[in-house]
Amino acid sequence: MLCFKQIFTNGKYKSIEHRVVTHSQKERLSIASLHSTGNDVLIGPLSELLGGCEQKYKTTSRDEYFRGFFAAKLDGKSHLERMKIKK
């Protein structure tokens, strides 16, 4: 779901999308938790991890990131794809 690791590392470490397979005979319980950061936090590749490489993902405010994440109609694309910088 959230792909911070991949964005912060500029793609060096890969994030996987969370997918669930349900079981028709057993109940499943999921608990989501979000941790608050400050309003002034930026989400994007960390400059110390770029190492002179081209930035692959956008840098945006935390509020813009979540606004886009929860409001986006993905149309078959992941949110990670929407954060990539288009060449």
C-alpha atoms as an extended CHARMM CRD file, in Angstrom:
* protein
*
        87  EXT
         1         1  MET       CA              0.0000000000        0.0000000000        0.0000000000  PROA      1               0.0000000000
         2         2  LEU       CA              2.4140000000        2.7020000000        1.1270000000  PROA      2               0.0000000000
         3         3  CYS       CA              5.7040000000        2.5830000000       -0.6830000000  PROA      3               0.0000000000
         4         4  PHE       CA              7.8430000000        4.9420000000        1.3780000000  PROA      4               0.0000000000
         5         5  LYS       CA             10.8720000000        2.6390000000        1.4440000000  PROA      5               0.0000000000
         6         6  GLN       CA             11.1370000000        2.5830000000       -2.3420000000  PROA      6               0.0000000000
         7         7  ILE       CA             10.5740000000        6.3380000000       -2.6880000000  PROA      7               0.0000000000
         8         8  PHE       CA             13.0160000000        7.2980000000        0.1110000000  PROA      8               0.0000000000
         9         9  THR       CA             15.7560000000        5.0950000000       -1.3880000000  PROA      9               0.0000000000
        10        10  ASN       CA             15.0620000000        6.2630000000       -4.9850000000  PROA      10              0.0000000000
        11        11  GLY       CA             14.2490000000        2.6870000000       -6.0150000000  PROA      11              0.0000000000
        12        12  LYS       CA             17.2980000000        1.0310000000       -4.4380000000  PROA      12              0.0000000000
        13        13  TYR       CA             15.0290000000       -1.0150000000       -2.1690000000  PROA      13              0.0000000000
        14        14  LYS       CA             11.7870000000       -2.3080000000       -3.6670000000  PROA      14              0.0000000000
        15        15  SER       CA              8.4050000000       -2.1790000000       -1.9740000000  PROA      15              0.0000000000
        16        16  ILE       CA              5.7350000000       -4.7160000000       -2.7090000000  PROA      16              0.0000000000
        17        17  GLU       CA              2.0650000000       -3.9470000000       -2.9290000000  PROA      17              0.0000000000
        18        18  HSD       CA              0.0170000000       -5.5440000000       -0.1860000000  PROA      18              0.0000000000
        19        19  ARG       CA             -2.4220000000       -8.0650000000       -1.5870000000  PROA      19              0.0000000000
        20        20  VAL       CA             -4.7370000000      -10.3380000000        0.3250000000  PROA      20              0.0000000000
        21        21  VAL       CA             -6.1940000000      -13.7050000000       -0.5840000000  PROA      21              0.0000000000
        22        22  THR       CA             -9.2940000000      -14.5280000000        1.4010000000  PROA      22              0.0000000000
        23        23  HSD       CA            -10.2100000000      -17.9570000000        2.6920000000  PROA      23              0.0000000000
        24        24  SER       CA            -13.8530000000      -18.9380000000        2.2060000000  PROA      24              0.0000000000
        25        25  GLN       CA            -13.9160000000      -21.0290000000        5.4080000000  PROA      25              0.0000000000
        26        26  LYS       CA            -12.0710000000      -18.7460000000        7.8570000000  PROA      26              0.0000000000
        27        27  GLU       CA            -12.5560000000      -15.2140000000        9.0870000000  PROA      27              0.0000000000
        28        28  ARG       CA             -9.8450000000      -12.6540000000        8.5530000000  PROA      28              0.0000000000
        29        29  LEU       CA             -9.1340000000       -9.6210000000       10.7110000000  PROA      29              0.0000000000
        30        30  SER       CA             -7.0160000000       -6.7040000000        9.4750000000  PROA      30              0.0000000000
        31        31  ILE       CA             -5.9350000000       -3.7740000000       11.5810000000  PROA      31              0.0000000000
        32        32  ALA       CA             -4.5280000000       -0.7130000000        9.8500000000  PROA      32              0.0000000000
        33        33  SER       CA             -2.4040000000        1.7900000000       11.6870000000  PROA      33              0.0000000000
        34        34  LEU       CA             -0.9820000000        5.0710000000       10.4940000000  PROA      34              0.0000000000
        35        35  HSD       CA              1.6490000000        7.0510000000       12.3260000000  PROA      35              0.0000000000
        36        36  SER       CA              1.5180000000       10.8060000000       12.2520000000  PROA      36              0.0000000000
        37        37  THR       CA              4.4880000000       12.8660000000       11.2170000000  PROA      37              0.0000000000
        38        38  GLY       CA              4.7820000000       16.6100000000       11.3380000000  PROA      38              0.0000000000
        39        39  ASN       CA              2.9800000000       18.7520000000        8.7730000000  PROA      39              0.0000000000
        40        40  ASP       CA              6.2720000000       19.9600000000        7.3140000000  PROA      40              0.0000000000
        41        41  VAL       CA              7.5550000000       16.4910000000        6.3550000000  PROA      41              0.0000000000
        42        42  LEU       CA              8.5840000000       15.9280000000        2.7310000000  PROA      42              0.0000000000
        43        43  ILE       CA              8.1820000000       12.5570000000        1.0340000000  PROA      43              0.0000000000
        44        44  GLY       CA             10.7250000000       11.8900000000       -1.6790000000  PROA      44              0.0000000000
        45        45  PRO       CA             14.1700000000       10.4150000000       -2.2740000000  PROA      45              0.0000000000
        46        46  LEU       CA             16.6440000000       11.2320000000        0.4910000000  PROA      46              0.0000000000
        47        47  SER       CA             19.5030000000       13.3590000000       -0.8390000000  PROA      47              0.0000000000
        48        48  GLU       CA             22.1060000000       11.3240000000        1.0710000000  PROA      48              0.0000000000
        49        49  LEU       CA             20.9190000000        8.1640000000       -0.7290000000  PROA      49              0.0000000000
        50        50  LEU       CA             20.8760000000        9.6510000000       -4.2430000000  PROA      50              0.0000000000
        51        51  GLY       CA             24.6650000000        9.4700000000       -4.4980000000  PROA      51              0.0000000000
        52        52  GLY       CA             24.7520000000       11.5450000000       -7.6890000000  PROA      52              0.0000000000
        53        53  CYS       CA             22.0390000000        9.4330000000       -9.3590000000  PROA      53              0.0000000000
        54        54  GLU       CA             19.0650000000       10.9660000000      -11.1390000000  PROA      54              0.0000000000
        55        55  GLN       CA             15.9820000000       11.3550000000       -8.9220000000  PROA      55              0.0000000000
        56        56  LYS       CA             13.3150000000        8.8130000000       -9.9890000000  PROA      56              0.0000000000
        57        57  TYR       CA             10.4660000000        9.8650000000       -7.6770000000  PROA      57              0.0000000000
        58        58  LYS       CA              8.7810000000       13.2030000000       -6.9790000000  PROA      58              0.0000000000
        59        59  THR       CA              9.2730000000       15.0540000000       -3.7150000000  PROA      59              0.0000000000
        60        60  THR       CA              6.0130000000       16.2600000000       -2.2190000000  PROA      60              0.0000000000
        61        61  SER       CA              4.5980000000       17.3280000000        1.1330000000  PROA      61              0.0000000000
        62        62  ARG       CA              3.0780000000       14.7260000000        3.3960000000  PROA      62              0.0000000000
        63        63  ASP       CA             -0.3700000000       16.2940000000        2.9440000000  PROA      63              0.0000000000
        64        64  GLU       CA             -0.1540000000       16.2570000000       -0.8680000000  PROA      64              0.0000000000
        65        65  TYR       CA              1.0890000000       12.6610000000       -0.8250000000  PROA      65              0.0000000000
        66        66  PHE       CA             -1.8510000000       11.4270000000        1.2440000000  PROA      66              0.0000000000
        67        67  ARG       CA             -4.3600000000       13.6030000000       -0.6020000000  PROA      67              0.0000000000
        68        68  GLY       CA             -3.2290000000       11.9940000000       -3.8570000000  PROA      68              0.0000000000
        69        69  PHE       CA             -2.9960000000        8.5300000000       -2.3220000000  PROA      69              0.0000000000
        70        70  PHE       CA             -6.5430000000        8.4480000000       -0.9780000000  PROA      70              0.0000000000
        71        71  ALA       CA             -8.2120000000       10.4470000000       -3.7730000000  PROA      71              0.0000000000
        72        72  ALA       CA             -6.5610000000        8.9100000000       -6.8260000000  PROA      72              0.0000000000
        73        73  LYS       CA             -8.4190000000        6.7570000000       -9.2900000000  PROA      73              0.0000000000
        74        74  LEU       CA             -5.5850000000        4.3840000000      -10.0530000000  PROA      74              0.0000000000
        75        75  ASP       CA             -6.8970000000        3.0500000000      -13.3790000000  PROA      75              0.0000000000
        76        76  GLY       CA             -4.6780000000       -0.0100000000      -13.1240000000  PROA      76              0.0000000000
        77        77  LYS       CA             -1.6220000000        1.9070000000      -11.9000000000  PROA      77              0.0000000000
        78        78  SER       CA             -0.1220000000        1.7950000000       -8.4360000000  PROA      78              0.0000000000
        79        79  HSD       CA              0.4150000000        4.9220000000       -6.3760000000  PROA      79              0.0000000000
        80        80  LEU       CA              4.1430000000        4.2520000000       -6.7160000000  PROA      80              0.0000000000
        81        81  GLU       CA              3.8130000000        4.6330000000      -10.4990000000  PROA      81              0.0000000000
        82        82  ARG       CA              2.1060000000        8.0060000000       -9.9950000000  PROA      82              0.0000000000
        83        83  MET       CA              5.0560000000        9.1930000000       -7.8630000000  PROA      83              0.0000000000
        84        84  LYS       CA              7.6250000000        8.4310000000      -10.6080000000  PROA      84              0.0000000000
        85        85  ILE       CA              9.1250000000       11.3770000000      -12.4530000000  PROA      85              0.0000000000
        86        86  LYS       CA              8.1680000000       11.2020000000      -16.1110000000  PROA      86              0.0000000000
        87        87  LYS       CA             11.0130000000       11.7480000000      -18.5800000000  PROA      87              0.0000000000
